Amino acid sequence: MPGAGASVWLNYVTYYSADRFNNGNGDSAVPSYRVNAVVEAARLLHTWTAVGGVSWTTGIVLIAIDADQRVPNRRESGGGFGDLVIQPLIFTAAFGDLHVLGGFDVSLPTGRFSKDKLVNPGLNYYTFAPQFALTWLPTKRFEMSVFSTVGFNSKNRATNYTSGDYFDVDYAVGYRPIPSLPAFQVSVIGYLFDQFTDDELNGSRFLDGHRGHVFAVGPQVRYQLPRGGICLKWQHETSVKYRPVGDRFQVQFAVPF
C-alpha cells in the first residue's frame, strides 16, 4: 500500500492457457476443451491518512479481457472490459516484523454479458469479498506472505444461476539470495481456491453442487526499483475439480505517483 497522502498504480498482465476441464472426480470432462485468455488489470490505490499507525486506503480495479474458447462443436472469441472492482476501504498496519491488511472488495456487473455467448468479459453478478493478509519479514532476506479472501456471489439474473461462495488464499515464500543485490528476490508462490457452497440453478442445487477446487504453485522473480518494482510469475494448476486445468503467466509492476 502507498504511504499516507500517496498513490500507486499496480498493473497485472496475465496470460492463461488450459486444455482440460475437470469434473468432480478430477477427470477430464469436456473433450477437445481449450481456452486461451489475456487479461489486463490496472489497480489504482490511494492512502488517505494514517491514524495511530493504521493506514486507510481506497482502490479501484479496471479489467480488460480477450479470450478464445473451444468446446465440442463450438469455438468463440471475444473481449472487452470486465467487471469493475471497488475497494472502498483497506486498513494496513505494522507490528514489528509483521505487516497486516484487512478490507473488502465489491465486484460490480459492469462487463458485457450474454447468456447465449461462450465468451463473456463480465460475470453479470455482484461479489462481496472480505479480505485479510499477513506479511512476515523475520530478516532482511526472508519473507512469508498470505493473502486470503472469501467471496459471496449474487444470482446471475440472466441465467437464474448462482455460483457458490468460495475461499481463496494466495501465498508466497521469498528469499533475497544475493546480499549485495537486495532488490532481487526469488519466491515460491501459488494459490488455493475452494468453493464451500453449492452452485444453484433456479434456486435448487445444480447437479452435485459443482463445487470448484484448485491448488496452484510456481516460481516468482521480483526486482525492487528505486520507485516501484516488477515481478514475473508462473503458476501451474493441480488438484482441480469443476474448473479448467492450466497455467498462468503474469507480469506485474508497481508505479507510485
Stockholm file with secondary structure:
# STOCKHOLM 1.0

chainA/1-257         MPGAGASVWLNYVTYYSADRFNNGNGDSAVPSYRVNAVVEAARLLHTWTAVGGVSWTTGIVLIAIDADQRVPNRRESGGGFGDLVIQPLIFTAAFGDLHVLGGFDVSLPTGRFSKDKLVNPGLNYYTFAPQFALTWLPTKRFEMSVFSTVGFNSKNRATNYTSGDYFDVDYAVGYRPIPSLPAFQVSVIGYLFDQFTDDELNGSRFLDGHRGHVFAVGPQVRYQLPRGGICLKWQHETSVKYRPVGDRFQVQFAVPF
#=GR chainA/1-257 SS CCCTTCEEEEEEEEEEEEEEEBCTTSSBCSTTCEEEEEEEEEEEEEEEEEETTEEEEEEEEEEEEEEEEEETTEEEEEEEECCEEEEEEEEEEEETTEEEEEEEEEEECCSCCCTTCSCCSCCSSCEEEEEEEEEECSSSSEEEEEEEEEEEECCBTTTTEECCCEEEEEEEEEECCCTTCTTEEEEEEEEEEEECSCCEETTEECTTCCCCEEEEEEEEEEEECSSSEEEEEEEEEEEEESSEEEEEEEEEEEEEC
#=GC SS_cons         CCCTTCEEEEEEEEEEEEEEEBCTTSSBCSTTCEEEEEEEEEEEEEEEEEETTEEEEEEEEEEEEEEEEEETTEEEEEEEECCEEEEEEEEEEEETTEEEEEEEEEEECCSCCCTTCSCCSCCSSCEEEEEEEEEECSSSSEEEEEEEEEEEECCBTTTTEECCCEEEEEEEEEECCCTTCTTEEEEEEEEEEEECSCCEETTEECTTCCCCEEEEEEEEEEEECSSSEEEEEEEEEEEEESSEEEEEEEEEEEEEC
//
